[in-house]
Amino acid sequence: MKSELRQQIGNKLIKLRQEQNISQEKLANLAGLDRSYISRIERAIISPTMENFFKICDALDIPPYKFLEDM
């Protein structure tokens, strides 16, 4: 079962990534992660670790607090 928090994180990641017109693969490369890891986050299968959350925020060029706003 998908948790509400995982779903919110996944939806926010999709929104931010699409606003920047970045594919999952490009985001994964920028963050030094696997594309399937990004996909699993977006589908709310997993939550990112704190370390990977910061890598994703860095790759999106957004401060972590901005990612979490409005959630």
Order of alpha helices (4+ residues) and beta strands (2+ residues): alpha-alpha-alpha-alpha-alpha
